[in-house]
């Protein structure tokens, strides 16, 4: 295999690798935010709260954690 053919294969693999990396980051964000929101929902449901403060607070915490993970992984 010539050097040009090998370089072409590397160039084709890079966009697919980047796509897989960033799409998995999106799934990680959805899962983290979903878990924290679900936990807050269950806490509010168990406490029979009229205002869903635990859901709101834990959802925001989940968003901040997800953003932290995204920023850390994009830096690398």
DRENLO-989386 format. One record per atom (N, C-alpha, C, O): residue number from 0; residue in three letters; atom name; x, y, z. Coordinates in pm, whole numbers. Each point is the difference from the previous one (the first is absolute). Layout:
// DRENLO-989386
+-----+--------+-------+--------+--------+--------+
! num ! residu ! atome !   east !  north !     up !
+-----+--------+-------+--------+--------+--------+
! NUM !    ala !    CA !      X !      Y !      Z !
...
+-----+--------+-------+--------+--------+--------+
END
This chain:
// DRENLO-989386
+-----+--------+-------+--------+--------+--------+
! num ! residu ! atome !   east !  north !     up !
+-----+--------+-------+--------+--------+--------+
!   0 !    unk !     N !     86 !   -117 !      0 !
!   0 !    unk !    CA !    -86 !    117 !      0 !
!   0 !    unk !     C !     90 !    123 !      0 !
!   0 !    unk !     O !     96 !      7 !     77 !
!   1 !    unk !     N !   -127 !     88 !   -163 !
!   1 !    unk !    CA !     83 !    120 !     -7 !
!   1 !    unk !     C !    -31 !     94 !    116 !
!   1 !    unk !     O !   -101 !    -15 !     69 !
!   2 !    unk !     N !    189 !    110 !    -51 !
!   2 !    unk !    CA !    -14 !     94 !    111 !
!   2 !    unk !     C !   -123 !     88 !    -17 !
!   2 !    unk !     O !    -65 !     35 !     98 !
!   3 !    unk !     N !     34 !      2 !   -223 !
!   3 !    unk !    CA !   -118 !     84 !    -27 !
!   3 !    unk !     C !   -129 !    -72 !     36 !
!   3 !    unk !     O !    -92 !     61 !     55 !
!   4 !    unk !     N !     83 !   -189 !    -86 !
!   4 !    unk !    CA !   -120 !    -77 !     34 !
!   4 !    unk !     C !    -17 !    -10 !    150 !
!   4 !    unk !     O !   -112 !      8 !     51 !
!   5 !    unk !     N !    222 !    -24 !     20 !
!   5 !    unk !    CA !     -7 !    -11 !    146 !
!   5 !    unk !     C !    -44 !    134 !     61 !
!   5 !    unk !     O !    -79 !      1 !     94 !
!   6 !    unk !     N !    129 !    111 !   -146 !
!   6 !    unk !    CA !    -40 !    131 !     50 !
!   6 !    unk !     C !   -147 !     26 !    -27 !
!   6 !    unk !     O !    -69 !     59 !     83 !
!   7 !    unk !     N !     18 !   -103 !   -200 !
!   7 !    unk !    CA !   -141 !     17 !    -31 !
!   7 !    unk !     C !    -88 !    -77 !     96 !
!   7 !    unk !     O !   -106 !     49 !     40 !
!   8 !    unk !     N !    147 !   -168 !     -3 !
!   8 !    unk !    CA !    -78 !    -80 !     95 !
!   8 !    unk !     C !     -1 !     66 !    137 !
!   8 !    unk !     O !   -103 !     -2 !     69 !
!   9 !    unk !     N !    214 !     62 !    -27 !
!   9 !    unk !    CA !      6 !     70 !    128 !
!   9 !    unk !     C !    -92 !    121 !      0 !
!   9 !    unk !     O !    -68 !     28 !    100 !
!  10 !    unk !     N !     65 !     46 !   -213 !
!  10 !    unk !    CA !    -85 !    118 !    -10 !
!  10 !    unk !     C !   -148 !    -36 !      3 !
!  10 !    unk !     O !    -81 !     75 !     54 !
!  11 !    unk !     N !     45 !   -187 !   -111 !
!  11 !    unk !    CA !   -139 !    -45 !      0 !
!  11 !    unk !     C !    -41 !    -44 !    140 !
!  11 !    unk !     O !   -114 !     24 !     41 !
!  12 !    unk !     N !    203 !    -86 !     32 !
!  12 !    unk !    CA !    -32 !    -50 !    134 !
!  12 !    unk !     C !    -12 !    110 !    103 !
!  12 !    unk !     O !    -70 !    -18 !    100 !
!  13 !    unk !     N !    137 !    132 !   -119 !
!  13 !    unk !    CA !     -3 !    108 !     99 !
!  13 !    unk !     C !   -139 !     59 !     19 !
!  13 !    unk !     O !    -44 !     15 !    114 !
!  14 !    unk !     N !    -29 !     21 !   -222 !
!  14 !    unk !    CA !   -135 !     56 !     23 !
!  14 !    unk !     C !    -95 !   -100 !     67 !
!  14 !    unk !     O !    -82 !     39 !     84 !
!  15 !    unk !     N !     94 !   -165 !   -119 !
!  15 !    unk !    CA !    -86 !   -100 !     62 !
!  15 !    unk !     C !     33 !    -16 !    147 !
!  15 !    unk !     O !    -89 !    -17 !     83 !
!  16 !    unk !     N !    216 !     22 !    -51 !
!  16 !    unk !    CA !     43 !    -11 !    139 !
!  16 !    unk !     C !    -50 !    120 !     81 !
!  16 !    unk !     O !    -48 !    -16 !    112 !
!  17 !    unk !     N !     59 !    135 !   -169 !
!  17 !    unk !    CA !    -47 !    120 !     68 !
!  17 !    unk !     C !   -151 !     -4 !     18 !
!  17 !    unk !     O !    -52 !     39 !    104 !
!  18 !    unk !     N !    -18 !    -86 !   -206 !
!  18 !    unk !    CA !   -146 !    -11 !      9 !
!  18 !    unk !     C !    -40 !    -94 !    112 !
!  18 !    unk !     O !    -91 !     30 !     78 !
!  19 !    unk !     N !    157 !   -144 !    -70 !
!  19 !    unk !    CA !    -31 !    -97 !    105 !
!  19 !    unk !     C !     30 !     58 !    138 !
!  19 !    unk !     O !    -76 !    -21 !     95 !
!  20 !    unk !     N !    186 !     92 !    -84 !
!  20 !    unk !    CA !     39 !     58 !    129 !
!  20 !    unk !     C !   -105 !    101 !     47 !
!  20 !    unk !     O !    -45 !     -6 !    115 !
!  21 !    unk !     N !      8 !     99 !   -203 !
!  21 !    unk !    CA !    -91 !    107 !     41 !
!  21 !    unk !     C !   -144 !    -48 !     14 !
!  21 !    unk !     O !    -75 !     56 !     80 !
!  22 !    unk !     N !     35 !   -155 !   -154 !
!  22 !    unk !    CA !   -135 !    -52 !     20 !
!  22 !    unk !     C !     -8 !    -77 !    132 !
!  22 !    unk !     O !   -105 !      1 !     65 !
!  23 !    unk !     N !    211 !    -67 !    -26 !
!  23 !    unk !    CA !     -2 !    -69 !    129 !
!  23 !    unk !     C !     -2 !    100 !    115 !
!  23 !    unk !     O !    -57 !    -28 !    105 !
!  24 !    unk !     N !    119 !    143 !   -124 !
!  24 !    unk !    CA !     -5 !    104 !    103 !
!  24 !    unk !     C !   -144 !     48 !     18 !
!  24 !    unk !     O !    -44 !     25 !    112 !
!  25 !    unk !     N !    -29 !    -11 !   -222 !
!  25 !    unk !    CA !   -141 !     40 !      9 !
!  25 !    unk !     C !    -83 !   -101 !     75 !
!  25 !    unk !     O !    -85 !     38 !     82 !
!  26 !    unk !     N !    108 !   -167 !   -108 !
!  26 !    unk !    CA !    -73 !   -103 !     74 !
!  26 !    unk !     C !     36 !      3 !    148 !
!  26 !    unk !     O !    -87 !    -20 !     85 !
!  27 !    unk !     N !    213 !     43 !    -54 !
!  27 !    unk !    CA !     41 !     10 !    141 !
!  27 !    unk !     C !    -73 !    115 !     68 !
!  27 !    unk !     O !    -46 !    -15 !    114 !
!  28 !    unk !     N !     35 !    128 !   -182 !
!  28 !    unk !    CA !    -70 !    115 !     58 !
!  28 !    unk !     C !   -145 !    -34 !     30 !
!  28 !    unk !     O !    -51 !     31 !    107 !
!  29 !    unk !     N !    -16 !    -94 !   -203 !
!  29 !    unk !    CA !   -141 !    -35 !     18 !
!  29 !    unk !     C !    -17 !    -94 !    118 !
!  29 !    unk !     O !    -93 !     16 !     80 !
!  30 !    unk !     N !    181 !   -114 !    -68 !
!  30 !    unk !    CA !    -11 !    -98 !    108 !
!  30 !    unk !     C !     24 !     67 !    136 !
!  30 !    unk !     O !    -75 !    -25 !     94 !
!  31 !    unk !     N !    177 !    108 !    -84 !
!  31 !    unk !    CA !     32 !     66 !    128 !
!  31 !    unk !     C !   -115 !     90 !     43 !
!  31 !    unk !     O !    -45 !     -7 !    114 !
!  32 !    unk !     N !     -2 !     91 !   -205 !
!  32 !    unk !    CA !   -110 !     91 !     34 !
!  32 !    unk !     C !   -126 !    -79 !     32 !
!  32 !    unk !     O !    -73 !     36 !     93 !
!  33 !    unk !     N !     48 !   -142 !   -166 !
!  33 !    unk !    CA !   -118 !    -83 !     25 !
!  33 !    unk !     C !      3 !    -67 !    136 !
!  33 !    unk !     O !   -102 !     -5 !     69 !
!  34 !    unk !     N !    216 !    -47 !    -31 !
!  34 !    unk !    CA !     12 !    -67 !    130 !
!  34 !    unk !     C !    -22 !     99 !    114 !
!  34 !    unk !     O !    -73 !    -29 !     95 !
!  35 !    unk !     N !    135 !    147 !   -104 !
!  35 !    unk !    CA !    -17 !     99 !    107 !
!  35 !    unk !     C !   -143 !     51 !      6 !
!  35 !    unk !     O !    -54 !     20 !    109 !
!  36 !    unk !     N !     -8 !      2 !   -224 !
!  36 !    unk !    CA !   -139 !     46 !     -1 !
!  36 !    unk !     C !    -94 !   -106 !     56 !
!  36 !    unk !     O !    -92 !     32 !     76 !
!  37 !    unk !     N !    115 !   -157 !   -112 !
!  37 !    unk !    CA !    -83 !   -109 !     51 !
!  37 !    unk !     C !     15 !    -13 !    152 !
!  37 !    unk !     O !    -98 !    -21 !     71 !
!  38 !    unk !     N !    221 !     35 !    -21 !
!  38 !    unk !    CA !     22 !     -6 !    145 !
!  38 !    unk !     C !    -75 !    113 !     70 !
!  38 !    unk !     O !    -62 !    -21 !    105 !
!  39 !    unk !     N !     69 !    141 !   -162 !
!  39 !    unk !    CA !    -74 !    113 !     58 !
!  39 !    unk !     C !   -150 !    -22 !     -3 !
!  39 !    unk !     O !    -70 !     36 !     95 !
!  40 !    unk !     N !     21 !    -93 !   -203 !
!  40 !    unk !    CA !   -142 !    -30 !    -11 !
!  40 !    unk !     C !    -44 !    -98 !    108 !
!  40 !    unk !     O !   -104 !     18 !     63 !
!  41 !    unk !     N !    184 !   -122 !    -44 !
!  41 !    unk !    CA !    -34 !    -99 !    103 !
!  41 !    unk !     C !      4 !     60 !    139 !
!  41 !    unk !     O !    -83 !    -34 !     85 !
!  42 !    unk !     N !    178 !    123 !    -59 !
!  42 !    unk !    CA !      8 !     66 !    131 !
!  42 !    unk !     C !   -124 !     86 !     22 !
!  42 !    unk !     O !    -60 !     -4 !    107 !
!  43 !    unk !     N !     21 !     80 !   -208 !
!  43 !    unk !    CA !   -120 !     83 !     11 !
!  43 !    unk !     C !   -125 !    -84 !     15 !
!  43 !    unk !     O !    -91 !     35 !     76 !
!  44 !    unk !     N !     85 !   -145 !   -147 !
!  44 !    unk !    CA !   -115 !    -90 !      9 !
!  44 !    unk !     C !    -11 !    -62 !    139 !
!  44 !    unk !     O !   -109 !    -11 !     55 !
!  45 !    unk !     N !    222 !    -30 !      2 !
!  45 !    unk !    CA !     -1 !    -61 !    134 !
!  45 !    unk !     C !    -36 !    102 !    107 !
!  45 !    unk !     O !    -66 !    -33 !     99 !
!  46 !    unk !     N !    111 !    157 !   -118 !
!  46 !    unk !    CA !    -29 !    105 !     97 !
!  46 !    unk !     C !   -134 !     67 !    -21 !
!  46 !    unk !     O !    -41 !     82 !     81 !
!  47 !    unk !     N !    -28 !   -117 !   -190 !
!  47 !    unk !    CA !   -130 !     58 !    -34 !
!  47 !    unk !     C !      6 !    153 !     -1 !
!  47 !    unk !     O !    -86 !     67 !     57 !
!  48 !    unk !     N !    191 !    -15 !   -123 !
!  48 !    unk !    CA !     17 !    145 !     -9 !
!  48 !    unk !     C !    -91 !     57 !   -109 !
!  48 !    unk !     O !    -18 !    -61 !   -106 !
!  49 !    unk !     N !    -37 !    178 !    134 !
!  49 !    unk !    CA !    -83 !     66 !   -101 !
!  49 !    unk !     C !     87 !     70 !   -104 !
!  49 !    unk !     O !    -32 !      1 !   -119 !
!  50 !    unk !     N !    142 !     56 !    165 !
!  50 !    unk !    CA !     96 !     63 !    -91 !
!  50 !    unk !     C !    117 !    -97 !    -17 !
!  50 !    unk !     O !     56 !    -47 !     99 !
!  51 !    unk !     N !    -21 !     19 !   -221 !
!  51 !    unk !    CA !    101 !   -103 !    -29 !
!  51 !    unk !     C !    142 !     57 !      6 !
!  51 !    unk !     O !     69 !      7 !   -102 !
!  52 !    unk !     N !    -27 !     34 !    222 !
!  52 !    unk !    CA !    132 !     60 !     16 !
!  52 !    unk !     C !    112 !   -101 !    -18 !
!  52 !    unk !     O !    102 !     31 !    -62 !
!  53 !    unk !     N !   -117 !   -148 !    114 !
!  53 !    unk !    CA !    106 !   -101 !    -11 !
!  53 !    unk !     C !     23 !    -37 !   -146 !
!  53 !    unk !     O !    114 !    -20 !    -41 !
!  54 !    unk !     N !   -221 !      9 !    -36 !
!  54 !    unk !    CA !     14 !    -31 !   -142 !
!  54 !    unk !     C !     77 !    111 !    -71 !
!  54 !    unk !     O !     91 !    -27 !    -78 !
!  55 !    unk !     N !   -127 !    151 !    105 !
!  55 !    unk !    CA !     66 !    114 !    -65 !
!  55 !    unk !     C !    147 !      8 !     38 !
!  55 !    unk !     O !     85 !     20 !    -86 !
!  56 !    unk !     N !    -56 !    -34 !    214 !
!  56 !    unk !    CA !    138 !     14 !     47 !
!  56 !    unk !     C !     87 !   -115 !    -52 !
!  56 !    unk !     O !    111 !     24 !    -49 !
!  57 !    unk !     N !   -160 !   -146 !     59 !
!  57 !    unk !    CA !     79 !   -112 !    -48 !
!  57 !    unk !     C !     16 !      1 !   -152 !
!  57 !    unk !     O !    103 !    -44 !    -52 !
!  58 !    unk !     N !   -203 !     93 !    -20 !
!  58 !    unk !    CA !     14 !     12 !   -146 !
!  58 !    unk !     C !    110 !    100 !    -35 !
!  58 !    unk !     O !     80 !    -24 !    -90 !
!  59 !    unk !     N !    -75 !    137 !    162 !
!  59 !    unk !    CA !    106 !     98 !    -24 !
!  59 !    unk !     C !    137 !    -54 !     37 !
!  59 !    unk !     O !     98 !     25 !    -71 !
!  60 !    unk !     N !    -90 !   -100 !    179 !
!  60 !    unk !    CA !    127 !    -62 !     38 !
!  60 !    unk !     C !     43 !    -97 !   -110 !
!  60 !    unk !     O !    118 !     -5 !    -36 !
!  61 !    unk !     N !   -211 !    -71 !    -17 !
!  61 !    unk !    CA !     30 !    -92 !   -110 !
!  61 !    unk !     C !     51 !     73 !   -123 !
!  61 !    unk !     O !     92 !    -48 !    -66 !
!  62 !    unk !     N !   -151 !    163 !     34 !
!  62 !    unk !    CA !     45 !     79 !   -114 !
!  62 !    unk !     C !    143 !     48 !     21 !
!  62 !    unk !     O !     83 !     -8 !    -90 !
!  63 !    unk !     N !    -53 !     59 !    209 !
!  63 !    unk !    CA !    135 !     49 !     28 !
!  63 !    unk !     C !    103 !   -113 !     -5 !
!  63 !    unk !     O !    110 !     18 !    -52 !
!  64 !    unk !     N !   -145 !   -133 !    105 !
!  64 !    unk !    CA !     92 !   -115 !     -5 !
!  64 !    unk !     C !     22 !    -43 !   -145 !
!  64 !    unk !     O !    112 !    -30 !    -40 !
!  65 !    unk !     N !   -220 !     25 !    -38 !
!  65 !    unk !    CA !     12 !    -39 !   -140 !
!  65 !    unk !     C !     86 !     99 !    -78 !
!  65 !    unk !     O !     83 !    -40 !    -81 !
!  66 !    unk !     N !   -102 !    170 !    106 !
!  66 !    unk !    CA !     83 !    100 !    -67 !
!  66 !    unk !     C !    146 !    -12 !     40 !
!  66 !    unk !     O !     89 !     16 !    -84 !
!  67 !    unk !     N !    -63 !    -44 !    211 !
!  67 !    unk !    CA !    137 !    -19 !     47 !
!  67 !    unk !     C !     65 !   -116 !    -73 !
!  67 !    unk !     O !    115 !     10 !    -43 !
!  68 !    unk !     N !   -187 !   -119 !     28 !
!  68 !    unk !    CA !     55 !   -118 !    -68 !
!  68 !    unk !     C !     24 !     30 !   -148 !
!  68 !    unk !     O !    101 !    -43 !    -56 !
!  69 !    unk !     N !   -192 !    117 !     -8 !
!  69 !    unk !    CA !     17 !     35 !   -141 !
!  69 !    unk !     C !    123 !     89 !    -18 !
!  69 !    unk !     O !     82 !    -25 !    -89 !
!  70 !    unk !     N !    -68 !    127 !    172 !
!  70 !    unk !    CA !    114 !     91 !    -13 !
!  70 !    unk !     C !    131 !    -75 !     24 !
!  70 !    unk !     O !     98 !     23 !    -71 !
!  71 !    unk !     N !    -96 !   -111 !    170 !
!  71 !    unk !    CA !    120 !    -76 !     30 !
!  71 !    unk !     C !     36 !    -94 !   -116 !
!  71 !    unk !     O !    118 !    -14 !    -33 !
!  72 !    unk !     N !   -216 !    -50 !    -28 !
!  72 !    unk !    CA !     29 !    -93 !   -108 !
!  72 !    unk !     C !     36 !     72 !   -130 !
!  72 !    unk !     O !     79 !    -53 !    -78 !
!  73 !    unk !     N !   -133 !    171 !     54 !
!  73 !    unk !    CA !     34 !     76 !   -121 !
!  73 !    unk !     C !    140 !     55 !     11 !
!  73 !    unk !     O !     71 !     10 !   -101 !
!  74 !    unk !     N !    -29 !     27 !    221 !
!  74 !    unk !    CA !    136 !     49 !     21 !
!  74 !    unk !     C !    103 !   -104 !    -38 !
!  74 !    unk !     O !    105 !     33 !    -56 !
!  75 !    unk !     N !   -135 !   -159 !     86 !
!  75 !    unk !    CA !     95 !   -107 !    -30 !
!  75 !    unk !     C !     -6 !    -28 !   -142 !
!  75 !    unk !     O !     72 !    -88 !    -49 !
+-----+--------+-------+--------+--------+--------+
END
